[in-house]
Amino acid sequence: MSRKCEICGKGPSTGNNVSHANNKTRTTWYPNLQKVKAVSNGTVRTIKVCTRCIRSGSVTKAL
């Protein structure tokens, strides 16, 4: 199962958690994906979309 937004392509990003003692451990941050019923090419289908795309109006939700 892909962890990518089907609209903007936003995916996981990696980096370090840095503690107060400057210890570094690798970590992964995932986008906030939601399953949404949306209209695409005149048909209703379920897509995984990040919340920024939903909020900005990039997705037309099905009724």
C-alpha positions as CSV (number, residue, x, y, z in Angstrom):
1,M,0.0,0.0,0.0
2,S,1.5,3.3,-1.1
3,R,2.0,6.1,1.3
4,K,1.7,8.8,-1.4
5,C,-0.9,11.4,-2.1
6,E,-2.6,10.7,-5.5
7,I,-3.0,14.4,-6.2
8,C,0.3,16.1,-5.3
9,G,2.6,13.1,-4.9
10,K,3.6,14.0,-1.3
11,G,5.3,11.0,0.3
12,P,7.3,10.1,3.4
13,S,10.3,12.2,4.4
14,T,13.2,11.0,6.5
15,G,15.6,12.7,8.8
16,N,16.9,12.7,12.4
17,N,15.3,13.0,15.7
18,V,17.7,15.2,17.7
19,S,17.5,15.0,21.5
20,H,18.5,17.7,24.0
21,A,21.8,15.7,24.5
22,N,22.3,15.9,20.7
23,N,21.7,12.2,20.2
24,K,20.6,11.5,16.6
25,T,18.3,8.6,15.6
26,R,16.8,8.1,12.2
27,T,13.1,8.6,11.8
28,T,10.4,8.8,9.1
29,W,7.6,11.4,8.9
30,Y,4.5,10.3,6.9
31,P,1.9,12.7,5.3
32,N,-1.6,12.8,6.8
33,L,-3.4,10.7,4.2
34,Q,-7.2,10.2,4.2
35,K,-9.3,7.8,2.0
36,V,-11.8,10.0,0.3
37,K,-14.5,9.2,-2.2
38,A,-13.8,11.6,-5.1
39,V,-15.0,12.2,-8.6
40,S,-12.4,11.5,-11.2
41,N,-13.2,11.3,-15.0
42,G,-16.9,11.2,-14.2
43,T,-16.7,8.2,-12.0
44,V,-16.6,7.9,-8.2
45,R,-13.6,6.2,-6.7
46,T,-11.8,6.0,-3.4
47,I,-8.4,7.8,-3.5
48,K,-5.8,8.5,-0.8
49,V,-5.2,12.2,-0.6
50,C,-3.3,14.4,1.9
51,T,-5.2,16.8,4.0
52,R,-3.6,19.8,2.4
53,C,-5.1,18.8,-1.0
54,I,-8.5,18.3,0.6
55,R,-8.4,21.7,2.4
56,S,-7.2,23.6,-0.7
57,G,-10.0,22.2,-2.9
58,S,-7.9,20.1,-5.2
59,V,-10.3,17.2,-4.7
60,T,-14.0,17.2,-5.7
61,K,-15.7,15.0,-3.1
62,A,-18.5,12.7,-4.3
63,L,-22.0,13.3,-2.9
